[in-house]
Amino acid sequence: MRESGIKVGMIKLGTLWPFPRFALERFLPQLKTILVPELNMGQIYREVLRVNAGKAVIEKLNRVNGTIIAPNEIVKTVKGMVR
């Protein structure tokens, strides 16, 4: 995506609980949009919403049927977010 001019980054969480809010808070001032892909009902999405406190636009891409979220699905979603 960077090669096509889209500025992207990734935060990979090492733990889910307690939610590592400081890992996200340090990047919030420079973020416009956040995508939270997860294979569950959106628990991490809700934590990101709470920590974000309205600073960035947040979208979720979740699945609960056991099917992996393919990288091209993430790319497509991100491209739709930055238009």
N, C-alpha and C positions, 0 to 999 in steps of 0.2 A: 504494500500500500504506500510505503514511503517513496518507492520509485515512481509512483503515479502522482506524487505531490500531496498525499494525505499524511498529515502529522499524527502519528499514533505512538502509543506506548503501552506497556502492560505491567500491571502489578500482580505478582504471583504471591498469594497468601501462603505463609508457612503453617499457619494455624487458623482455625475458624472460631474457636472459643477459648478464652474470651476474644471477642472480635478485635483485631489489631487496628484500632481506629487511628493511631498515630501514623501508621504506614500509609493510610489514605489521606489524612489531614495535611501532611506535608506537601502533597501534590495538588490539593484542591485549588489553591490560588491560580494555578496555570491551566486548569482544565475547563473546557467548555461543555464537553459531553462525556458521558461514561456509559459503557456497555458492560453489563454483568451477565456473562453466559454461565449457566449452571444447570446441572442435572438434578434438579429437585424442584420444590414448590416455590422457590423464590426467597428462601431464608436469608441468603447473603444479600440479595437485592434490597430487602427491607433494612438490613443493617447499614448498607451503603447509603440508602435514602436518609436514615437517621443521622449519620455522621455528616453527610453532605449539607444538610440544613438549607436546601434551596440554592446552593451556590452554582451547581452545574445541572445540565439536563441529563437525566438518567433513564436508560432504557434497559429492559431485561430481555434475555434470550434464554428461555428455560425449556427443559424437556423432562418429562416424568415417565416416559415409556421405556427407558433403558437404552434408547438409541443415542449413540454419540453425536454431539454437535460437530459437524464437519467444519474444517477451517474455511472452506468457501462460503458456508452459511454465515460465519462470523464476518468475513470480508464483505459480503453482500449487505448485511445489516449495518455495518459501519459506514459503508458508502451511502446507504440511505439516510443515515443520521447526519452526515456532513453536507448534504445538499441544501 
